[in-house]
Amino acid sequence: MTIAAFQFQFQRLLELKENEKGQAQVEMAEAVKKQEEMEKNVLKAQQKLSVLHNELAAVQLKGISIFELRRLEGHIETLKEKLVTEQRKLHNSSLQVDQKQAELVTKVKETKTWITIRDQQKQTFIEEQSKKEQIEMDELTSVRMFYQATGSKG
C-alpha cells in the first residue's frame, strides 16, 4: 500500500497569482506613499500662503509702498498657482491609489479563488485516498479471513 502525495495541477498558476498579488501590494504601498507626499506638499503650500497673507495684512496696517505691495501680491499669486498644481497632483495620486487598490482587490480575489480550488482538490484527493486505503484494508481482511476459514477446515 503506497500513499500518493497530492500535487496541485495548477500550482505554477497559483504561484504566479500569489506573485502578482505581492507586486500589487508593493505598487499600492508606493501609490499611498506618493499620495502622502502630495498631501504634505499641499499642506506646505497652504501654510506658506497663509503666512504670506498674514504678512501682507500686517504690513498693510503699517503702511507699505506700492512696489512692496505688488511684490507680495505677485508672490501670493505664484503660491496660489503652486497650490493649484499641488492639489492637481494630489488628485491624480488619489486616483492612482484608487486604481492600485482596485487592482490589488482583483489580485487577492484571484489568488483566493485558486487557493480554494487547490484546497477543494486536495480534500477530494484525501477522500479518494482514504477510500482506496479502506478498500485495500477490506481486501486484506477478506483474504485473511479466507485463509483462516480454509486453514481451519483442512
C-alpha positions as CSV (number, residue, x, y, z in Angstrom):
1,M,0.0,0.0,0.0
2,T,1.6,3.3,-1.1
3,I,0.5,6.7,-0.1
4,A,0.5,9.1,-3.0
5,A,1.3,12.8,-2.5
6,F,-1.1,15.4,-3.5
7,Q,0.1,17.6,-6.4
8,F,-2.0,20.6,-7.5
9,Q,-2.0,20.6,-11.3
10,F,-2.2,24.4,-11.3
11,Q,0.5,25.1,-8.7
12,R,2.5,27.3,-11.1
13,L,-0.5,29.3,-11.9
14,L,-1.3,29.7,-8.2
15,E,2.3,30.8,-7.6
16,L,2.0,33.3,-10.4
17,K,-1.2,34.7,-8.9
18,E,0.5,35.0,-5.5
19,N,3.4,36.8,-7.1
20,E,1.1,39.2,-8.9
21,K,-0.7,39.9,-5.6
22,G,2.6,40.6,-3.9
23,Q,3.5,43.0,-6.7
24,A,0.1,44.7,-6.5
25,Q,0.7,45.2,-2.7
26,V,4.0,46.8,-3.4
27,E,2.5,49.1,-6.1
28,M,-0.3,50.0,-3.7
29,A,2.1,50.9,-1.0
30,E,4.1,53.1,-3.4
31,A,1.0,54.8,-4.5
32,V,-0.1,55.5,-0.9
33,K,3.4,56.8,-0.1
34,K,3.3,59.2,-3.1
35,Q,-0.2,60.3,-2.1
36,E,1.0,61.1,1.4
37,E,3.9,63.1,-0.1
38,M,1.5,65.0,-2.2
39,E,-0.7,65.8,0.8
40,K,2.4,67.1,2.6
41,N,3.2,69.3,-0.4
42,V,-0.4,70.7,-0.4
43,L,-0.2,71.4,3.3
44,K,3.1,73.2,3.0
45,A,1.8,75.4,0.1
46,Q,-1.3,76.2,2.1
47,Q,0.8,77.1,5.1
48,K,3.2,79.3,3.1
49,L,0.2,81.1,1.5
50,S,-1.4,81.7,4.9
51,V,1.9,83.1,6.2
52,L,2.1,85.5,3.2
53,H,-1.5,86.6,3.7
54,N,-0.8,87.3,7.3
55,E,2.4,89.2,6.4
56,L,0.6,91.2,3.8
57,A,-2.1,92.1,6.3
58,A,0.4,93.1,8.9
59,V,2.5,95.4,6.5
60,Q,-0.7,97.0,5.1
61,L,-1.6,98.2,8.6
62,K,1.9,99.8,9.0
63,G,1.8,101.2,5.5
64,I,3.6,99.8,2.6
65,S,5.0,101.0,-0.7
66,I,3.2,100.1,-3.9
67,F,6.3,98.3,-5.1
68,E,6.4,96.1,-1.9
69,L,2.6,95.5,-2.2
70,R,2.9,94.3,-5.8
71,R,5.9,92.1,-4.9
72,L,3.9,90.4,-2.1
73,E,0.8,90.1,-4.2
74,G,2.9,88.6,-7.0
75,H,4.4,86.1,-4.5
76,I,0.9,85.3,-3.3
77,E,-0.3,84.6,-6.8
78,T,2.7,82.4,-7.5
79,L,2.0,80.4,-4.4
80,K,-1.7,80.1,-5.3
81,E,-0.6,78.7,-8.7
82,K,1.7,76.3,-6.9
83,L,-1.1,75.3,-4.6
84,V,-3.4,74.6,-7.5
85,T,-0.7,72.5,-9.2
86,E,0.0,70.5,-5.9
87,Q,-3.8,70.0,-5.5
88,R,-4.0,68.6,-9.0
89,K,-1.0,66.3,-8.3
90,L,-2.7,65.2,-5.1
91,H,-6.0,64.5,-7.0
92,N,-4.0,62.4,-9.6
93,S,-2.2,60.5,-6.9
94,S,-5.6,59.8,-5.2
95,L,-6.9,58.4,-8.5
96,Q,-3.7,56.3,-8.7
97,V,-4.3,54.9,-5.2
98,D,-7.9,54.0,-6.1
99,Q,-6.7,52.2,-9.2
100,K,-4.0,50.3,-7.4
101,Q,-6.4,49.4,-4.7
102,A,-8.9,48.0,-7.2
103,E,-6.0,46.0,-8.9
104,L,-5.0,44.7,-5.5
105,V,-8.5,43.6,-4.7
106,T,-8.7,41.8,-8.0
107,K,-5.4,40.0,-7.4
108,V,-6.4,39.0,-3.9
109,K,-9.7,37.6,-5.2
110,E,-7.9,35.7,-8.0
111,T,-5.4,34.2,-5.5
112,K,-8.2,33.2,-3.1
113,T,-10.1,31.5,-5.9
114,W,-7.1,29.4,-6.9
115,I,-6.3,28.6,-3.2
116,T,-9.9,27.5,-2.8
117,I,-9.7,25.3,-5.9
118,R,-6.4,23.8,-4.6
119,D,-7.9,23.1,-1.2
120,Q,-11.0,21.5,-2.7
121,Q,-8.9,19.3,-5.0
122,K,-6.7,18.4,-2.1
123,Q,-9.7,17.4,0.0
124,T,-11.1,15.3,-2.8
125,F,-7.7,13.7,-3.2
126,I,-7.6,12.9,0.5
127,E,-11.1,11.4,0.4
128,E,-10.2,9.3,-2.6
129,Q,-7.0,8.1,-1.0
130,S,-8.9,7.2,2.2
131,K,-11.5,5.2,0.2
132,K,-8.7,3.4,-1.7
133,E,-6.9,2.6,1.6
134,Q,-10.2,1.3,3.1
135,I,-10.8,-0.9,0.0
136,E,-7.3,-2.3,0.4
137,M,-7.8,-2.9,4.1
138,D,-11.1,-4.7,3.4
139,E,-9.4,-6.8,0.8
140,L,-6.6,-7.8,3.2
141,T,-9.2,-8.6,5.8
142,S,-11.2,-10.7,3.4
143,V,-8.1,-12.6,2.3
144,R,-7.0,-13.2,5.9
145,M,-10.5,-14.4,6.8
146,F,-10.5,-16.7,3.7
147,Y,-7.2,-18.3,4.7
148,Q,-8.3,-18.6,8.3
149,A,-11.5,-20.3,7.2
150,T,-9.9,-22.6,4.7
151,G,-7.0,-23.3,7.1
152,S,-9.2,-24.4,9.9
153,K,-11.2,-26.8,7.7
154,G,-8.5,-28.6,6.1
